[in-house]
Amino acid sequence: MDSQNMSYQAGQAKGQTEEKANSMMEKAANAAHSAQESLQEVGQQMQAKAQGAAEAVKNATGMNNK
């Protein structure tokens, strides 16, 4: 194998490695974004439940005078 062929193959391997790394980084970013959206949704649900519970306590104790 001559040095030009070895150099070509090394370049090919480097390009493939970079492509795989970019793909993995994109997948990781997508997973992180998905997790962030899920956490935001859970947070909103918890906030709504807490507000509902606070209203229920106010109603039960007669503190919700409208």
OpenMM code with the backbone's topology and positions (N, CA, C; nanometers):
from openmm import Vec3, app, unit

residues = "MET ASP SER GLN ASN MET SER TYR GLN ALA GLY GLN ALA LYS GLY GLN THR GLU GLU LYS ALA ASN SER MET MET GLU LYS ALA ALA ASN ALA ALA HIS SER ALA GLN GLU SER LEU GLN GLU VAL GLY GLN GLN MET GLN ALA LYS ALA GLN GLY ALA ALA GLU ALA VAL LYS ASN ALA THR GLY MET ASN ASN LYS".split()
positions = [
    Vec3(0.0857, -0.1173, 0.0000),
    Vec3(0.0000, 0.0000, 0.0000),
    Vec3(0.0903, 0.1236, 0.0000),
    Vec3(0.0701, 0.2140, -0.0949),
    Vec3(0.1546, 0.3325, -0.0993),
    Vec3(0.1005, 0.4407, -0.0058),
    Vec3(0.1831, 0.5419, 0.0173),
    Vec3(0.1471, 0.6447, 0.1145),
    Vec3(0.0271, 0.7271, 0.0696),
    Vec3(0.0076, 0.7437, -0.0615),
    Vec3(-0.1066, 0.8206, -0.1113),
    Vec3(-0.2366, 0.7456, -0.0799),
    Vec3(-0.2381, 0.6161, -0.0991),
    Vec3(-0.3544, 0.5341, -0.0701),
    Vec3(-0.3838, 0.5327, 0.0801),
    Vec3(-0.2778, 0.5218, 0.1607),
    Vec3(-0.2962, 0.5237, 0.3063),
    Vec3(-0.3518, 0.6573, 0.3522),
    Vec3(-0.3035, 0.7634, 0.2921),
    Vec3(-0.3504, 0.8972, 0.3261),
    Vec3(-0.4984, 0.9127, 0.2891),
    Vec3(-0.5343, 0.8607, 0.1720),
    Vec3(-0.6743, 0.8654, 0.1280),
    Vec3(-0.7635, 0.7898, 0.2263),
    Vec3(-0.7208, 0.6697, 0.2640),
    Vec3(-0.8008, 0.5883, 0.3556),
    Vec3(-0.8120, 0.6544, 0.4935),
    Vec3(-0.7041, 0.7186, 0.5363),
    Vec3(-0.7083, 0.7901, 0.6643),
    Vec3(-0.8083, 0.9051, 0.6575),
    Vec3(-0.8090, 0.9748, 0.5452),
    Vec3(-0.9058, 1.0838, 0.5262),
    Vec3(-1.0483, 1.0334, 0.5256),
    Vec3(-1.0701, 0.9198, 0.4601),
    Vec3(-1.2040, 0.8582, 0.4582),
    Vec3(-1.2487, 0.8214, 0.5999),
    Vec3(-1.1590, 0.7594, 0.6739),
    Vec3(-1.1915, 0.7188, 0.8110),
    Vec3(-1.2224, 0.8409, 0.8969),
    Vec3(-1.1444, 0.9471, 0.8790),
    Vec3(-1.1672, 1.0698, 0.9559),
    Vec3(-1.3040, 1.1283, 0.9228),
    Vec3(-1.3385, 1.1319, 0.7950),
    Vec3(-1.4686, 1.1854, 0.7531),
    Vec3(-1.5831, 1.1037, 0.8094),
    Vec3(-1.5688, 0.9722, 0.8075),
    Vec3(-1.6748, 0.8856, 0.8615),
    Vec3(-1.6888, 0.9048, 1.0120),
    Vec3(-1.5770, 0.9189, 1.0794),
    Vec3(-1.5795, 0.9399, 1.2243),
    Vec3(-1.6462, 1.0721, 1.2584),
    Vec3(-1.6139, 1.1769, 1.1825),
    Vec3(-1.6755, 1.3067, 1.2065),
    Vec3(-1.8260, 1.3014, 1.1818),
    Vec3(-1.8676, 1.2317, 1.0774),
    Vec3(-2.0096, 1.2182, 1.0455),
    Vec3(-2.0837, 1.1455, 1.1577),
    Vec3(-2.0233, 1.0378, 1.2073),
    Vec3(-2.0856, 0.9633, 1.3180),
    Vec3(-2.0937, 1.0496, 1.4429),
    Vec3(-1.9880, 1.1249, 1.4707),
    Vec3(-1.9866, 1.2121, 1.5884),
    Vec3(-2.0948, 1.3191, 1.5762),
    Vec3(-2.1082, 1.3778, 1.4580),
    Vec3(-2.2118, 1.4795, 1.4368),
    Vec3(-2.3503, 1.4205, 1.4549),
    Vec3(-2.3701, 1.3007, 1.4053),
    Vec3(-2.4989, 1.2332, 1.4186),
    Vec3(-2.5313, 1.2066, 1.5650),
    Vec3(-2.4311, 1.1597, 1.6387),
    Vec3(-2.4522, 1.1326, 1.7810),
    Vec3(-2.4815, 1.2609, 1.8579),
    Vec3(-2.4127, 1.3683, 1.8237),
    Vec3(-2.4364, 1.4967, 1.8908),
    Vec3(-2.5772, 1.5477, 1.8620),
    Vec3(-2.6219, 1.5297, 1.7380),
    Vec3(-2.7569, 1.5721, 1.7017),
    Vec3(-2.8612, 1.4912, 1.7784),
    Vec3(-2.8384, 1.3599, 1.7891),
    Vec3(-2.9307, 1.2753, 1.8650),
    Vec3(-2.9337, 1.3150, 2.0115),
    Vec3(-2.8180, 1.3462, 2.0678),
    Vec3(-2.8107, 1.3881, 2.2078),
    Vec3(-2.8836, 1.5210, 2.2276),
    Vec3(-2.8669, 1.6135, 2.1348),
    Vec3(-2.9355, 1.7424, 2.1449),
    Vec3(-3.0860, 1.7236, 2.1357),
    Vec3(-3.1307, 1.6363, 2.0467),
    Vec3(-3.2739, 1.6097, 2.0343),
    Vec3(-3.3289, 1.5467, 2.1616),
    Vec3(-3.2542, 1.4562, 2.2205),
    Vec3(-3.2974, 1.3915, 2.3447),
    Vec3(-3.3057, 1.4931, 2.4579),
    Vec3(-3.2081, 1.5817, 2.4639),
    Vec3(-3.2081, 1.6849, 2.5684),
    Vec3(-3.3266, 1.7786, 2.5508),
    Vec3(-3.3554, 1.8153, 2.4282),
    Vec3(-3.4690, 1.9040, 2.4010),
    Vec3(-3.6000, 1.8356, 2.4392),
    Vec3(-3.6114, 1.7100, 2.4065),
    Vec3(-3.7305, 1.6316, 2.4395),
    Vec3(-3.7485, 1.6231, 2.5902),
    Vec3(-3.6398, 1.5988, 2.6613),
    Vec3(-3.6454, 1.5909, 2.8076),
    Vec3(-3.6866, 1.7246, 2.8670),
    Vec3(-3.6347, 1.8327, 2.8112),
    Vec3(-3.6694, 1.9665, 2.8603),
    Vec3(-3.8188, 1.9928, 2.8416),
    Vec3(-3.8717, 1.9572, 2.7256),
    Vec3(-4.0147, 1.9768, 2.7008),
    Vec3(-4.0980, 1.8939, 2.7973),
    Vec3(-4.0555, 1.7709, 2.8230),
    Vec3(-4.1277, 1.6838, 2.9152),
    Vec3(-4.1282, 1.7430, 3.0560),
    Vec3(-4.0127, 1.7925, 3.0988),
    Vec3(-4.0043, 1.8516, 3.2324),
    Vec3(-4.0903, 1.9763, 3.2441),
    Vec3(-4.0957, 2.0566, 3.1393),
    Vec3(-4.1798, 2.1753, 3.1416),
    Vec3(-4.3263, 2.1366, 3.1535),
    Vec3(-4.3648, 2.0334, 3.0811),
    Vec3(-4.5032, 1.9874, 3.0861),
    Vec3(-4.5369, 1.9346, 3.2252),
    Vec3(-4.4474, 1.8576, 3.2835),
    Vec3(-4.4692, 1.8060, 3.4187),
    Vec3(-4.4807, 1.9220, 3.5176),
    Vec3(-4.3942, 2.0203, 3.5029),
    Vec3(-4.3983, 2.1381, 3.5905),
    Vec3(-4.5310, 2.2110, 3.5809),
    Vec3(-4.5818, 2.2259, 3.4597),
    Vec3(-4.7106, 2.2928, 3.4411),
    Vec3(-4.8240, 2.2124, 3.5040),
    Vec3(-4.8176, 2.0805, 3.4899),
    Vec3(-4.9207, 1.9947, 3.5492),
    Vec3(-4.9166, 2.0039, 3.7015),
    Vec3(-4.7967, 2.0040, 3.7578),
    Vec3(-4.7831, 2.0141, 3.9034),
    Vec3(-4.8348, 2.1483, 3.9536),
    Vec3(-4.8067, 2.2537, 3.8797),
    Vec3(-4.8533, 2.3861, 3.9189),
    Vec3(-5.0057, 2.3914, 3.9169),
    Vec3(-5.0658, 2.3343, 3.8136),
    Vec3(-5.2119, 2.3335, 3.8042),
    Vec3(-5.2731, 2.2533, 3.9188),
    Vec3(-5.2121, 2.1394, 3.9527),
    Vec3(-5.2620, 2.0585, 4.0641),
    Vec3(-5.2492, 2.1332, 4.1958),
    Vec3(-5.1382, 2.2024, 4.2148),
    Vec3(-5.1178, 2.2792, 4.3379),
    Vec3(-5.2205, 2.3907, 4.3498),
    Vec3(-5.2491, 2.4572, 4.2394),
    Vec3(-5.3494, 2.5627, 4.2416),
    Vec3(-5.4873, 2.5049, 4.2731),
    Vec3(-5.5163, 2.3895, 4.2142),
    Vec3(-5.6435, 2.3238, 4.2416),
    Vec3(-5.6544, 2.2826, 4.3873),
    Vec3(-5.5460, 2.2326, 4.4430),
    Vec3(-5.5465, 2.1927, 4.5843),
    Vec3(-5.5644, 2.3136, 4.6744),
    Vec3(-5.4993, 2.4236, 4.6407),
    Vec3(-5.5135, 2.5459, 4.7206),
    Vec3(-5.6583, 2.5953, 4.7173),
    Vec3(-5.7204, 2.5890, 4.6008),
    Vec3(-5.8609, 2.6295, 4.5890),
    Vec3(-5.9507, 2.5368, 4.6706),
    Vec3(-5.9215, 2.4085, 4.6689),
    Vec3(-6.0014, 2.3125, 4.7449),
    Vec3(-5.9915, 2.3403, 4.8945),
    Vec3(-5.8712, 2.3738, 4.9407),
    Vec3(-5.8532, 2.4063, 5.0826),
    Vec3(-5.9298, 2.5334, 5.1168),
    Vec3(-5.9205, 2.6334, 5.0307),
    Vec3(-5.9942, 2.7586, 5.0552),
    Vec3(-6.1438, 2.7332, 5.0613),
    Vec3(-6.1940, 2.6509, 4.9696),
    Vec3(-6.3365, 2.6201, 4.9678),
    Vec3(-6.3767, 2.5418, 5.0937),
    Vec3(-6.2942, 2.4472, 5.1336),
    Vec3(-6.3244, 2.3634, 5.2501),
    Vec3(-6.3214, 2.4419, 5.3787),
    Vec3(-6.2370, 2.5438, 5.3850),
    Vec3(-6.2247, 2.6219, 5.5088),
    Vec3(-6.3088, 2.7488, 5.5060),
    Vec3(-6.3769, 2.7718, 5.3938),
    Vec3(-6.4603, 2.8919, 5.3829),
    Vec3(-6.3815, 3.0184, 5.3581),
    Vec3(-6.2595, 3.0064, 5.3184),
    Vec3(-6.1758, 3.1245, 5.2936),
    Vec3(-6.1904, 3.1757, 5.1508),
    Vec3(-6.2677, 3.1086, 5.0703),
    Vec3(-6.2827, 3.1480, 4.9297),
    Vec3(-6.4104, 3.2300, 4.9148),
    Vec3(-6.4099, 3.3487, 4.9682),
    Vec3(-6.5270, 3.4364, 4.9606),
    Vec3(-6.5284, 3.5094, 4.8281),
    Vec3(-6.6296, 3.4804, 4.7496),
    Vec3(-6.6376, 3.5473, 4.6189),
    Vec3(-6.7550, 3.6404, 4.6169),
] * unit.nanometer
topology = app.Topology()
chain = topology.addChain("A")
for resn in residues:
    res = topology.addResidue(resn, chain)
    for name in ("N", "CA", "C"):
        topology.addAtom(name, app.Element.getBySymbol(name[0]), res)
